[in-house]
């Protein structure tokens, strides 16, 4: 497939989470590394780097980046107490930042380990639930962010998750695993531990159109991560 010009996409938002100017080495993960990572426990979050994060700690970046993301996605982000859903909240770092910024946030995670390690001050705001079946009524949130989370699911569950995001929130931002150049496809698949639904950027656009997703989005590609051909 031909690469697409991301700068011409109206709803494509890059709020600066990744620094693509930093060159990174694309690790070759073994099947045993991936099996260990899929346990989604200590080894994935706080164990050896080959199994995942190598120590998942709050570096405070969401205090800086969340206002920027809200500014790009919402017209009235300056108001306080915006109801936010963080889908794929992990240890709740974004939920904690939202609270410090004067917003009310709830986190959803589909496995227990990171919730068990969350800061006690916000742990009660984190809920274990499938991403594709959210325990909220329609339009419960002004804004939903699903950052680096939904791509671990199969295609059907990804579609259902985005449909749920549309249902429970008035506006949203999602990031998905993608490739825009052919070399990136192999690079991503060799590097990722949990990546299950990894599509070409144009395929993601077809999917968004099919399910009528009109929210903001970001494509996490090997180039964005700083990998080279």
Beta strands, then each sheet from edge to edge (+ up, - down):
strand 1: 83-87
strand 2: 104-109
strand 3: 126-128
strand 4: 141-146
strand 5: 169-179
strand 6: 199-200
strand 7: 216-220
sheet 1: 3+ 2+ 1+ 4+ 5+ 6+
sheet 2: 3+ 2+ 1+ 4+ 5+ 7+
end
